[in-house]
């Protein structure tokens, strides 16, 4: 809540504090992560894993994050711009059962989850930020009913509101 603070400047995910704590304990240098929606999480994760692939649809924000990653000499990322109509299907370029973690935190979240299910390795995780949005419940929850679920509810930095981040493990 500091004046001028932001997830990008601070290199921190814009997620509930419980989810960030989980990421702190989970991420390691052997992991491959895929992310829809870039920002502070991209910077944070890049420093902790072998590789992150992040998809962004907003050209201005893509340019901003690209410059930030380059300026800070972060190298183990693939940052891809996709138009909204190609955004969700971008993960199709990668093999099934490949990713240790997939983060859904951008547009078209329900469609992204559909594309992500086969790309998460057995024992891997899918993270959905703002999962308390009622629009997701009827579409996303049935797709992941066989997965182990953990919810992290509470505030997140930079905003005085209550949020929920849900993480599912593929069994």
WOBEL-V233004 format. One record per run of one state. SS is the DSSP state (H for helix, E for strand, C for the rest). FROM is the first residue (numbers start at 1). TO is the last residue. If there is no record, write none. Layout:
SS_FROM_TO, SS_FROM_TO
This chain:
C_1_6, H_7_10, C_11_15, E_16_16, H_17_26, C_27_31, E_32_36, C_37_39, H_40_46, C_47_50, E_51_56, C_57_58, H_59_71, C_72_76, E_77_81, C_82_83, H_84_93, C_94_98, E_99_104, C_105_108, H_109_119, E_120_129, C_130_133, H_134_143, C_144_147, E_148_156, C_157_158, E_159_169, C_170_171
